[in-house]
């Protein structure tokens, strides 16, 4: 694979990843937790806590939005 094709493939994968994140962010926390749940893994309550924490960590505070 050439360097150009490699960069294009990485960009395409990043775009797909971002679209997936955006789709999960459009879901309610409960819906996102249900979509991620698998038996034997974290409970729905734990998933909801993790999703809430992740979303809070990725939120830009209002005072920084004006500067961005």
Secondary structure, 3 states (H helix, E strand, C coil): CCHHHHHHHHHHHHHHHHHHHHHHHHCCHHHHHHHHCCCCCCCHHHHHHHHHHHHHHHCCCHHHHCCC
